[in-house]
């Protein structure tokens, strides 16, 4: 087989050929480094170890090959062995900054982030090329992120950008820190200053637009996204964000145009299809709205917002049968989605399918939705079905989360009185009137037969007198 010496993968190809034939070929140390780096990048640990072993047999004094050995030990969580090897390498080359970088990596993996920072700062001091220290500054920044020291992280990520203005990862990390600290104004000031010297940086314009959007400066956000698009007219993220801003400005037709541009630039995204559907709905174009909601769930059947959007679309138009059709499909696809079951319960309730509605609320609670209205709605349906004991048990569970809820107490009072447990009924009715007399209408609405009972009239009347 003939190999071209111009082929940049030639050493790798020779190495793999050697492994197959068991021939021993010579590689210089740089070639071994490139081969090992390739295998590590592709997650081929076994081949990396084989290359390191063969490399050290041919170049036993190579510090760089030993450093790859350290990387393997770290991957295998053999931190003590990695540490020992680094100490030996440091004795051989005490001024090798890469040894300190690897030492910091070992410390970081063991959650010794403060020590990792100190070690990285030594590596920076030893650097022979300060203008190329962006990667080291980024490592320090990440260690500060691990410590939740966002202000310090910002300082070092800014140093990254100072050494390389195209380091967009550092830019994103700076804005992430500002976002976490709720410092939108500071983020805006920094981005504007950065753009003064980098006016065609589409990433910075995009981030600036997001910051203005966060503080509801929609006109300025819109302008920022325009500049991002001018800088790169294929920047899908800028069109998406601009569409969101235009929705806030109620300019739905232009928002649709921007979302549609993203569909032309790359494969359709469920988010863009969903937003187009919402925009058409706001414009009153119902057929187009439904068309795009359907496209959304076809594109991504697991996107709950798509199913919820189409269900709520039909519910708003009182077409509960259609809403039920879609929520049944949603529940079939993902039976553990609490939002689906809550909507399932609501739709069935509107259709007066009480057993199915109760099933929906019960499943909602089982999935951890403990909102007060879920407990109350389930209780009211069980009451309507004549399942009084089940309704009582449901409300007793609710009191664990809402011990001072007048709405729960009035219902418990009505239910206990309905099943002729007068002492319990009296207790809960007194509790209810103490908490809020204004909710006494619950007895009238849910238990109309009780309102004329002397016990009920007396307790409510006494409570009203106390307030007056």
N, C-alpha and C positions, 0 to 999 in steps of 0.2 A: 504494500500500500504506500502511495506517495503522499507526503505532507508538504504543503507550501510553507516555507519559512516566514512568509508574510502574514500567514494566518495567526491572528492574535490569540487564538485558542490552541495554538500548536503545542505548547508545553503541557496543557491539560490533556490533549488528545494523546500525546506521547506517554503521559503518566498512566492514563487509563489503558492504553495498549500494553504497557509494561505489566500492569496488574493482571491482565488476561494471560500473558505469555510467561510470566514469572522471570522475564529477563530483568537484569539490573542495568538501568540507564542512569546517566549522570545528569543532574539538574543543578543550576546554581541556586544559591539561597533565595534570591529574589523570585525565581520561578516557583520554588516551593511555597514561598509566602503567598504568591498569587493563586496557586492551586488550592492551598488551605483556605484562603479567604473566600474563594468561589464556593467551596463545599460548605463552609460555615454559613454563608449567605443563603444557601439553598437548603439548610437544615440537614445536611448529610454528615452527621457527626462521626459515624463509623469510618467513612472515607477520610474525614479530616484527621482523625487520630492515626490512620494508616499513613497519611502523607507526612504528618509531624514525625512519626517514628522513623520513616525512611529518610526524611530531611535531616534529622538529628544524627542519623548514622553517617550521612555524607558531610554534614556541617555541624559537628558536635559543639562548636563554640558560638553558634549563632544565638544571640540574645533574643532576636525577634521570633525565632522558631520556639524558643522556650516560653515567650510571652503568649504564643498561640496555645501552648500547653496549659498555661494559666487559664486562658479563656475556656478551654474544655473542662478543666477542674471546676470552674465557677458554674458552668452549665450543669454539671453533675452534682452541684451543691457540696463539693468537697472543699469547703472554705479553708480548713486548717492546712490541708496540703497545698492549696494555692498560696496561702500566706507564707508558708515555709519556703516555697520555691521563689517567691518574690523577694524574700529576705536574702536568699542566696544570690539572686541576680543583682540586688542592690549592692551587695558587697563587691561584686565584680564591676558594676557600672553605676556608681552612686549618683551620677548626674544625668541619668537617662530618664527623661520626663515620662516616657511611656510606662515605666515601672510604677511611677506614682499614680498614673491614671488607672492602671489595672488594680493597684492597691486600693484606690478609692472605690472602684467597682466592687471589690470583695467586701469592703466595709458597708457599702450601700445595700448590697444583697442581704447583709445581716442587720439591716435597719440602724446602722451606726452612721446616720446621715451627717451629724455634726463633724465627726472625725473624717468622713469622706470629703466634706467641704474643705477642711483644713489641709487635707492631702492634695486636693486639686489645686488649691491656692499655691502650694509649694511647686506643683508642676507648672503653673502659670509663671511663677517667678523664675523658674529654670529655663523657660522657653527661649530658644534661640531665634525664633521668628514671631515676635509679639503680634505682628499684623495678621498672623494666621491662627490666632488663639480663639477664634469664634466658637469652635467645637468645645473647647475647654470651658468657656463662659457658659455655654448651653448646659454642660454637665453640672456646673455649680448651680445654675438656675433651677434645674430639675431637682437637685437635692433640697433646695429651699422649698420647692413645691411639696416634696414629701413631708417637710416639716410644717407645712401650712404657713410659711413665712413669705407671704405674697409680695410685700414691699421689697424685701431683699431679692426675691426672684426677679422682680421687674428690673432692678438695677443691672443684673447680669444678663438678662435677655436683651436689654438695651445695648449692652456692650457687644453682644453678638451682631446686632444690626449695624452698629458703628463699624465693625470690621467687614461686614458683608450685607449690603442693603438689599440683597435678593434673598436673604434668609427668612423666608415667609413663615417657616415654622416658629422662629423666634418672635416674629410679629404677632402670630396667633397666640403664642403663650403670654405675651405682654398684655394683650387685650383680654385674654382669659383671666389673668390676675386682676385687672381693673374691674372686670365684670363681677368677679367673686367678692371684691371689696366694695361693690356698688359705687364705683368711682367713674361714672359715665362721663362727667364733665372733664375730669383729668385725662381720660382716654381720648376724648375729642380733642383736647388741647395737644396731646402728644401726636395724634394722627395728623392734625393740621400742620404741625411743625415738621413732621416727617415728610408730608406731601409738598412742603415748600421746596425741598431739595430733591424730591422724587415724584414729580407731578404726574407721571404716567404709570404709577404703580396701581394697577387695577385692584390688587388685594387690599391695599390701604384704603382706597376709595370705598370698597365694599364694606370693610370693617367700620369706616366712618359712618356710612349709611345705616349700618346696624345700630350704632351707638345713638344716632339721632332718632332712629325708630324707637329705641328703648325709652327715651325721654319724651316721646310723642311729638318731636319736631319733624312732622311728616314732610313738609315742603323741603326742608334742608336734607332730609334723608333721600327724597326723590332726586334732588340735584346731585347728591353724592353718587347714587347708583347710576345716574346718567353719565357721570365722569368715568365710572368704572367700565361702562359699556363702550364709551368713546376710546378708552385705553385698550379694551379687548372686546370686540363686538361678538365674540363667541363665548363670553363668560356667562354660563348658564345660571350660576348662583346670583349674579347681579339682576338678571331678568326676573328670577323668582322673587327676590326681595323687593324689586321695584313693583312687581304685581301686588305684593302684600301692602305696600305703601299706598298704591293707587286705590286699593279696596278701602283702606282707612279714609282716603279722601273722597270716597263714594264715586270714583271715576271707574266704574265697572267695565265699560267697553274697552278702555285703554289697558286695564288690568288683564282682560282676556287676551288682548293682542300680545302682551309680554309673555304671558303663560304659553301661548301658542308658539311663540318663537322658540321656547325651550323644547317644545315637542319636535320642532324641525331640526334643532341643533343636535339632539341626541335621542335615544330611545325614550318613549313616553314614560313619565314618572307618575305614579299614582297621586302624589301631592299636587302636581300641576293640573291633572285631570279633575281632581276634587275641587280645587279652587275655581276652575273654569265653571264647573257645575254650580257652585255657590253664586258666582257672579251672574250667570244666566238666570238663576232663581231670583236674585235681587232685581234684575231687569224685567222680570215677569215673563221671560221666555221659557215657559215650563217644559215644553217638549225637548228643547236643547239642554235644559238643566238635567232632566232625567237621563237623556242620552249620555251625558258626561259622568253622571253618578254611576250609571251602569258600566261605562268604560273603566271607571275607577276600580270597581269591585272585580271586573274581569282581569284588569292589569295586576291587582294585588288583593286576592281574596282574604288575606290575613289582616288587611288594614281595617281596623274596627271603625275608624272615622268614616270610611266609605259606606259601610252598611248602615251606620247610625244616620248618616246624612240622607240616604235614600228613604229610610224609614220615617225620619222626622219630616221629610218633604211631603210624604203622603199623609202623615198624621195632621200636618198643618192644614191640609186640604180636606180633612175629615174622611179620607179614603183609608179606613182602618183595615179593610180586607187586604189591600195591596201592602200596607205596612206590615201586616201579619205575615204575608207571604215572604217578604224579605227578611224579617227578623227570625222566622223559622229556619230559613237557609243559613243565616248567620250563626244561630245556635248550633246547627248541625256541623258547621265547619269548626267552630271553637266553643265547645261546651263549658269551658272554664272562664269565659270572659264575663265578668260581673256586669259590665255595661250593657251587654246583650240581654242578660236575664232581667235587668231592671226595666229595660225597654220592652221586653217580651211581656213582663207583668203588666206594664202600663197599657200596652196595645190590647191585650186580652181583657183588661178591666173596662176599657172603652167599648169593647164589643160585648160586654156583660158575660164573658166567658170566665166566671168567677173561679172555678176549680183550677183552670189553667193559669189564671192570674196569681192565685195563691201559690201555686207551684213555682211560678217565676220569682215571687218575693222570697219564698223559702230558700230557693237556690241562691238568690242574691245574698241572703244572710249567711248561708253556708260558705260562700266564697269570701266572706269578710267585709261586706258592705254593711256597716252598722249605723248608717245615717238614721236619724229619728224618723223621718217620713217613711222609711222602709218598714220599720217596726209598726208604725201606726197604720199604714196602708194594708199590711198583712192582717193586722188585728181586725180592721174594719171589714175586710173580706170574709175572714173566719166568722165574724159576728153575723154578717149577712147570710152566710151559709148555715147558721145555727150551730156552729162548732164553738160553743162558748168556753168549754174547758181548754181547748187548744188556744183560743184567743187569750185567755187568762195566762196560760203558761208562756205564750209569746211575749206578753207585756211584762211579766215578772222578769224575763230575761232582759227586756229593754231597760228595766230599772237599774240593772247593773251598770249600764252605760249612762243613763239619764235619771239619776235618783231624785232629781228635783223638777221633773217635768209635769206641769199641770195637765197637759194633753194626755199623758199616760195615766195619771191618777184618775181623771174623770172617766176614762174608758174602763179602768179596773173597777171603779165604783159601780158603774152601770152594769158591767158583766156580773159582778158578785151579787148585786141586787136581783139581777135577772135569774140567777140560779139559786136564789133564796138563801144566800149566805149574808144575812143582814149585818152581822158584826163586822165582817171584812168590808162590806159595802160602805158602812158608816165610816169606818177608819179611813178608807181611801177618799171618800167624798169630802171629809173634813180636811184631809191633806190637800186635796185639789183646790178647795175654796181658799185655804190659807195661802197657797202658792199664787193663784190668779183667779179671781172671781169672774173675770171677763170671759173665761173659757167655759163657763157653765152652760153655754148654748150647746156644747157637745152632748149633754144629756138629752136635750130637746131633739137634736137631730138624729142621734144614733139609738136612743132608748126612749122614744116618745111616750111609751106606756108608763114610764117611771115618773114623769115630771109632776104628776098629780099626787104621787104618794106622799103622805104626811111627813115621813122621815126625810125625803129629799127636799120638800118645800121648806121644812123647818131648818135644815142645815144651810141651805142657800140663803134663806131669809136672814138667818142669824149672821152669816158672813157679810151680807150687804149692810146690815145695821152697824157692824163693827167698823166698816169702811166709812160710813157716814158719821 
